[in-house]
Amino acid sequence: MNRHVLRCSFRACAIAMLAIPAIAVAGSGDMMHVTTTNTFQMAGVRAKQAKTTTTDVCVSKRHDPREITRRSKDCALVGYTEIGDTISFHKTCATADTQMSGDAKFTMKPAGAMHGSMHMVGTIHGKETTLDVTYDATRTGACDYVAPRTTP
C-alpha cells in the first residue's frame, strides 16, 4: 500500500483546515490554538497509537465548524443542526480509492473556545477503516482572517 496516499487521505479527513488564501481583512478573525487527536484503524494493519498535533489557525469570528470541514473538495456535509451551543452534521468523503462517512459534533465554549469530535468509517484502498478525531481549540487573540478562494 502506498503510505503517502494513506497519509494524505488521513490528513484530509483529520486536518481539513488549510485552504489557499484570498483576501485578508485586518483583525477580522480569531487566532485559535488547536489540539487535534487522531485515532486511525485499518483492517489488516497493526493499530497505531493516537497522534496528537497542535497548530495555530486563524478562523472567522463565527467559529463555524463547517468552515473547517468544507475546505476538503472531496467531502460533503448533510444534516447540519445547531441546538444551543452544539453543532452537529454528517460528513461523507469520496475519492477513487477512499470512501468514508461519519458524524461530527462541536460544542462552543466560553471565551471563544470550541470542542469537537468526529467518527468516520469506510474503506481506503478496499480496507475497512475507522477514524476518530477530537478537536480542542482555544482563542488566543485576533488575526487577519483569510477566506477560502472557493466555497463548496
VEXPAVO-837097 format. One line per field, with one value per residue (C-alpha): residue number from 1; residue in three letters; x, y, z. Coordinates in pm, 1 decimal. Example, Ala and Ser with C-alpha at 12.3 -4.5 7.8 and 13.67 -1.06 7.14 Angstrom:
% VEXPAVO-837097
k: 1  2
r: Ala  Ser
x: 1230.0  1367.0
y: -450.0  -106.0
z: 780.0  714.0
END
This chain:
% VEXPAVO-837097
k: 1  2  3  4  5  6  7  8  9  10  11  12  13  14  15  16  17  18  19  20  21  22  23  24  25  26  27  28  29  30  31  32  33  34  35  36  37  38  39  40  41  42  43  44  45  46  47  48  49  50  51  52  53  54  55  56  57  58  59  60  61  62  63  64  65  66  67  68  69  70  71  72  73  74  75  76  77  78  79  80  81  82  83  84  85  86  87  88  89  90  91  92  93  94  95  96  97  98  99  100  101  102  103  104  105  106  107  108  109  110  111  112  113  114  115  116  117  118  119  120  121  122  123  124  125  126  127  128  129  130  131  132  133  134  135  136  137  138  139  140  141  142  143  144  145  146  147  148  149  150  151  152
r: Met  Asn  Arg  His  Val  Leu  Arg  Cys  Ser  Phe  Arg  Ala  Cys  Ala  Ile  Ala  Met  Leu  Ala  Ile  Pro  Ala  Ile  Ala  Val  Ala  Gly  Ser  Gly  Asp  Met  Met  His  Val  Thr  Thr  Thr  Asn  Thr  Phe  Gln  Met  Ala  Gly  Val  Arg  Ala  Lys  Gln  Ala  Lys  Thr  Thr  Thr  Thr  Asp  Val  Cys  Val  Ser  Lys  Arg  His  Asp  Pro  Arg  Glu  Ile  Thr  Arg  Arg  Ser  Lys  Asp  Cys  Ala  Leu  Val  Gly  Tyr  Thr  Glu  Ile  Gly  Asp  Thr  Ile  Ser  Phe  His  Lys  Thr  Cys  Ala  Thr  Ala  Asp  Thr  Gln  Met  Ser  Gly  Asp  Ala  Lys  Phe  Thr  Met  Lys  Pro  Ala  Gly  Ala  Met  His  Gly  Ser  Met  His  Met  Val  Gly  Thr  Ile  His  Gly  Lys  Glu  Thr  Thr  Leu  Asp  Val  Thr  Tyr  Asp  Ala  Thr  Arg  Thr  Gly  Ala  Cys  Asp  Tyr  Val  Ala  Pro  Arg  Thr  Thr  Pro
x: 0.0  122.8  179.8  183.0  -169.6  -286.5  -125.1  -287.5  -629.6  -590.5  -475.0  -762.6  -1016.4  -842.9  -698.7  -906.3  -847.5  -597.7  -702.1  -541.5  -582.9  -770.5  -804.0  -715.3  -913.3  -724.7  -847.2  -1136.5  -1064.4  -979.1  -645.6  -718.1  -468.2  -599.8  -512.1  -621.3  -604.1  -645.5  -704.5  -683.1  -752.3  -738.9  -823.5  -511.7  -281.9  -139.9  -320.7  -126.8  -106.5  -325.7  -148.4  -186.5  -88.8  -119.5  -130.5  -240.5  -515.8  -688.1  -1064.5  -1359.0  -1520.0  -1823.5  -1623.5  -1838.1  -1704.5  -1843.1  -1570.0  -1313.4  -1480.6  -1586.2  -1230.3  -1183.9  -1317.1  -1376.2  -1614.7  -1979.0  -2193.9  -2558.7  -2791.7  -2646.3  -2816.9  -2749.0  -2908.2  -2788.7  -2407.8  -2391.1  -2346.5  -2364.0  -2358.0  -2291.6  -1984.1  -1900.1  -1570.4  -1505.2  -1214.7  -1120.2  -978.1  -1136.4  -1496.9  -1556.3  -1863.1  -1948.0  -2082.0  -1929.9  -2034.0  -1887.7  -1966.0  -1892.8  -1736.9  -1697.3  -1438.4  -1446.7  -1319.4  -1450.7  -1451.1  -1547.4  -1530.6  -1579.3  -1623.6  -1587.8  -1593.1  -1542.8  -1274.7  -934.8  -782.6  -1055.4  -965.8  -1217.5  -1109.3  -1213.5  -1108.9  -1182.6  -1079.0  -1115.5  -1063.1  -994.6  -949.8  -879.9  -894.2  -555.2  -617.2  -717.5  -580.9  -631.0  -880.1  -834.3  -1143.9  -1103.1  -1097.4  -1385.2  -1680.5  -1806.3
y: 0.0  347.9  510.9  860.8  816.6  682.6  973.6  1227.3  1063.1  1059.5  1419.6  1526.9  1379.5  1492.3  1831.7  1982.1  2332.1  2458.5  2649.3  2875.9  3235.4  3512.3  3848.4  3918.8  4172.6  4320.7  4190.7  4007.6  3665.5  3477.7  3303.2  2958.4  2722.9  2386.4  2046.7  1755.3  1391.2  1127.3  756.2  561.4  190.2  -10.1  -377.6  -590.6  -314.2  -302.0  -35.1  286.5  492.9  803.2  1102.4  1447.3  1763.6  2130.7  2426.8  2789.0  2861.5  3187.2  3130.7  3361.6  3508.4  3284.5  2974.6  2765.4  2406.2  2374.8  2614.9  2363.2  2066.4  2223.7  2302.3  1948.2  1934.1  1558.1  1590.2  1690.8  1781.1  1697.2  1714.5  2030.1  2111.3  2379.2  2344.6  2593.2  2578.0  2239.8  2194.9  1855.6  1723.9  1415.3  1414.8  1197.7  1191.9  1004.8  968.8  691.0  478.5  627.4  623.0  748.9  879.7  972.4  1218.4  1526.2  1722.0  2052.8  2242.5  2612.4  2701.6  3031.4  3285.6  3156.2  2805.3  2501.6  2123.8  1873.4  1514.5  1321.3  947.2  819.1  470.0  339.7  198.5  311.9  101.9  -156.9  -199.7  -125.5  188.6  383.2  738.9  914.1  1275.7  1513.6  1887.5  2130.2  2494.5  2794.4  3154.4  3319.8  3657.7  3836.8  3772.0  3879.0  3620.3  3497.1  3342.1  3041.8  3125.4  2890.9  2790.0  2439.5
z: 0.0  -81.8  257.1  109.8  -27.4  309.5  494.3  261.4  295.0  673.9  682.0  454.0  695.9  1013.2  930.9  657.1  789.1  531.3  222.6  -36.7  82.3  -96.6  84.8  448.1  649.5  946.9  1284.3  1121.2  1268.2  1584.4  1627.9  1767.4  1928.9  1807.3  1950.7  1734.0  1840.6  1570.1  1617.5  1293.0  1247.9  926.4  880.6  845.2  969.7  1320.9  1525.5  1563.7  1878.5  1879.9  1728.2  1881.0  1695.9  1782.2  1549.9  1546.9  1294.2  1200.4  1167.4  1106.0  1415.5  1354.3  1460.3  1228.5  1220.5  868.0  754.7  873.7  709.3  378.1  280.0  154.5  -203.1  -175.4  120.7  158.6  459.8  523.3  821.8  976.4  1306.2  1564.5  1907.5  2166.3  2172.1  1994.2  1620.8  1450.7  1094.8  883.5  659.4  358.1  169.0  -154.2  -395.0  -635.4  -351.3  -36.2  82.4  437.0  618.3  972.2  1222.3  1380.0  1687.3  1806.1  2125.5  2154.2  2490.3  2679.8  2562.1  2204.0  2277.0  2092.0  2148.4  1882.5  1774.4  1454.1  1400.0  1044.3  896.0  544.6  319.9  199.9  -78.1  -10.8  358.3  632.9  812.8  1123.5  1200.5  1529.7  1572.4  1866.0  1837.9  2121.8  2026.5  2246.0  2127.1  2175.7  2009.6  1692.0  1344.4  983.3  856.5  500.6  345.8  115.6  -256.3  -330.5  -117.3  -195.2
END
